[in-house]
Amino acid sequence: MFSNKLFKKYCSDEWLPIFDLNKKTIHVKAKQRIFNEGDPVQGIYFIEQGKVKVLSKFNTETEKIIRIASNDMILGHRGIQFKHYHISSEALTDTTLTFLPIDIFIKIIKANPNMAVYLLNFMSEELREAEERLNNLLVFDPKKRIALILIKLIDCFGYTHKKSNLLAYTLSRTDIANMAGTTYETTIRTLANFEKLKLIELVGKEIAIRNVGKLEEFASDKTYRKKTKATK
């Protein structure tokens, strides 16, 4: 299990029994919330097996997907210094998590600097990705943003198996639109266009990547920046 490997690697031996004594395995069904924005912070979660989306409310009605997560990732760490979670998390698939109470985790971090450095690096990388996504929303054309999301799905979820080009998990068209900051209709048209360009193949509701190199090239092409940027 990811959490066992993590604590064995970054914690001293005397803290491992404390981790084992306080951890709890949680099984969550697809579409079930793990925690909601505003819930009291009770602990952090280690994803052992499954796929999750992390959401944040941008107004009283709309939730925006700010992150996707899979095996060997952490949830709830943003609540370490707060009383309530300021984000929500929802299982995309049936998911197995290891839960550790927040007070125990904080004690472990304080006593094990290697674990603290690991968490700092994890959060720094997450912040970098969040800043990059915000920049993409402000600067890039929706087609490019959707291409970047497909690449993120490859990086985060991978393929069904080594010899397959079918994504191990495809976000719904609604979730892709949400994450890209565009409309459902634009997402449908863009995916159909990507298929014509032979970048992807639509297999029912799932997506297969036909040419990852060309998809990455499309996503990095500066000609797809918003026209307003070019006309300033």
C-alpha positions in Angstrom: 0.0 0.0 0.0 1.1 3.5 -0.8 0.7 4.9 2.7 2.7 2.0 4.2 5.6 2.6 1.8 5.5 6.3 2.4 5.6 6.2 6.2 8.3 3.4 6.2 10.4 5.5 3.8 10.1 8.9 5.6 9.4 8.1 9.2 11.6 6.7 12.0 10.9 3.2 13.2 9.3 4.2 16.5 6.5 6.1 14.6 5.4 3.2 12.4 3.4 1.5 15.2 1.6 4.8 15.8 0.7 5.1 12.2 -0.5 1.5 12.1 -2.6 1.9 15.2 -4.4 5.0 14.1 -4.9 4.5 10.3 -8.2 3.3 9.0 -9.1 1.9 5.6 -12.1 3.5 3.9 -13.9 2.3 0.8 -15.8 4.9 -1.2 -18.2 4.2 -4.1 -18.0 6.1 -7.4 -19.7 9.5 -7.3 -19.6 9.5 -3.5 -18.1 12.5 -1.6 -15.1 11.8 0.5 -15.4 15.2 2.2 -17.3 18.4 1.4 -16.2 22.0 1.5 -17.1 23.4 4.9 -16.8 20.0 6.7 -14.6 20.0 9.8 -11.1 18.9 9.1 -10.8 15.4 10.6 -7.7 14.0 8.9 -5.9 13.3 5.6 -6.4 10.6 3.0 -4.0 8.5 1.0 -5.3 7.1 -2.2 -4.4 3.4 -2.3 -6.6 2.5 -5.4 -9.0 4.7 -7.3 -9.6 8.0 -9.1 -10.8 11.2 -7.5 -11.7 14.8 -8.5 -11.1 17.8 -6.2 -13.5 20.7 -6.4 -13.9 24.2 -5.2 -16.9 26.5 -5.1 -16.4 29.7 -7.1 -19.9 31.0 -6.2 -22.8 29.6 -4.2 -24.0 27.3 -7.0 -21.0 26.3 -9.2 -18.2 23.9 -8.3 -15.0 23.9 -10.4 -12.7 20.9 -10.8 -9.3 22.1 -9.7 -7.4 18.8 -9.6 -7.7 15.1 -10.4 -5.9 12.5 -8.4 -5.2 8.8 -8.5 -3.2 6.0 -6.9 -0.3 7.2 -4.6 -1.7 10.7 -4.0 -2.8 12.6 -1.0 -6.2 14.3 -0.2 -7.1 16.7 2.6 -3.6 18.0 3.2 -4.8 21.6 2.5 -6.8 21.5 5.7 -3.8 20.9 8.0 -3.9 24.5 9.4 -7.6 25.0 9.1 -10.7 23.9 11.0 -12.8 23.3 7.9 -12.0 22.0 4.4 -12.1 24.7 1.8 -12.4 22.2 -1.0 -14.4 19.1 -1.7 -13.4 15.7 -3.1 -15.5 13.1 -4.9 -14.6 9.6 -6.1 -14.7 9.1 -9.8 -14.4 5.3 -9.4 -14.7 2.9 -6.5 -11.8 4.1 -4.4 -9.8 2.7 -1.4 -8.3 5.2 0.9 -6.2 5.2 4.1 -7.4 7.8 6.6 -5.2 9.2 9.3 -6.5 11.6 12.0 -5.1 15.1 11.5 -3.7 15.4 15.1 -1.7 12.2 14.6 -0.4 13.3 11.2 0.7 16.7 12.5 2.6 14.9 15.3 4.3 12.6 12.8 5.3 15.6 10.6 6.8 17.5 13.5 8.8 14.5 14.6 9.9 13.4 11.2 11.6 16.1 9.0 11.9 13.8 6.0 8.1 13.4 6.0 7.7 17.2 6.3 10.0 17.8 3.4 8.1 15.2 1.3 4.8 16.9 2.1 6.3 20.4 1.3 7.5 19.1 -2.1 4.2 17.6 -2.8 2.3 20.8 -2.0 4.8 22.9 -3.9 4.3 20.8 -7.0 0.5 21.0 -6.6 0.7 24.8 -6.3 2.8 25.0 -9.4 0.3 23.0 -11.4 -2.6 25.2 -10.0 -0.8 28.3 -11.2 -0.1 26.8 -14.6 -3.8 25.8 -15.0 -4.9 29.4 -14.0 -2.5 30.8 -16.6 -3.9 28.4 -19.3 -7.4 29.5 -18.5 -6.4 33.2 -18.9 -4.2 32.8 -22.0 -5.0 29.8 -24.1 -7.8 28.9 -26.6 -10.3 26.3 -25.3 -9.1 23.7 -27.8 -5.6 23.9 -26.3 -7.0 23.7 -22.8 -8.9 20.5 -23.7 -5.7 19.1 -25.2 -3.8 19.8 -22.0 -6.6 18.0 -20.0 -6.2 14.9 -22.2 -2.5 14.9 -21.5 -3.2 15.3 -17.8 -5.5 12.3 -18.0 -2.6 10.3 -19.5 -0.2 11.5 -16.8 -2.6 10.9 -13.9 -4.6 7.9 -14.9 -2.6 6.2 -17.7 -3.9 3.7 -20.1 -5.9 0.5 -19.6 -2.7 -1.5 -20.0 0.8 -1.1 -21.4 -0.1 -2.1 -25.0 -3.3 -0.1 -25.1 -3.9 3.6 -26.1 -7.3 3.7 -24.4 -7.3 5.9 -21.4 -7.7 4.0 -18.1 -10.4 6.6 -17.2 -12.1 9.2 -19.3 -13.7 12.2 -17.6 -17.3 12.9 -18.6 -17.7 15.5 -21.3 -19.3 17.7 -18.6 -16.2 17.3 -16.3 -13.8 18.1 -19.2 -15.8 21.2 -20.0 -15.7 22.2 -16.3 -12.0 21.7 -16.0 -11.2 23.5 -19.2 -13.5 26.4 -18.3 -15.5 26.1 -21.5 -18.9 24.8 -22.6 -20.2 21.3 -23.0 -20.9 22.1 -26.7 -17.4 23.4 -27.3 -15.9 20.3 -25.7 -18.0 18.0 -28.0 -16.9 19.9 -31.1 -13.3 20.0 -30.0 -13.1 16.2 -29.4 -14.8 15.6 -32.7 -12.2 17.8 -34.3 -9.3 16.0 -32.5 -10.7 12.8 -33.9 -10.7 14.2 -37.5 -7.1 15.3 -36.9 -6.3 11.7 -35.8 -5.1 12.8 -32.4 -7.7 10.7 -30.6 -10.3 8.1 -31.2 -13.7 8.3 -29.6 -14.8 4.9 -28.3 -18.3 5.5 -27.1 -17.9 7.7 -24.0 -14.2 6.7 -23.7 -11.2 8.2 -25.4 -8.2 6.5 -27.0 -5.0 8.5 -27.7 -3.9 7.9 -31.3 -0.9 10.2 -31.4 0.3 11.5 -28.1 3.2 13.3 -29.7 1.0 15.3 -32.0 -1.4 16.0 -29.1 1.4 17.4 -27.0 2.6 19.4 -30.0 -1.0 20.8 -30.5 -1.2 21.7 -26.8 2.1 23.6 -26.8 1.5 25.4 -30.1 1.6 29.2 -29.4 -0.7 29.8 -32.4 -3.6 28.6 -30.2 -3.3 31.4 -27.7 -6.4 33.6 -27.4 -6.7 36.1 -30.3 -7.1 38.9 -27.8 -3.6 38.2 -26.5 -2.2 38.6 -30.1 -4.0 41.8 -30.9 -2.9 43.8 -27.9 
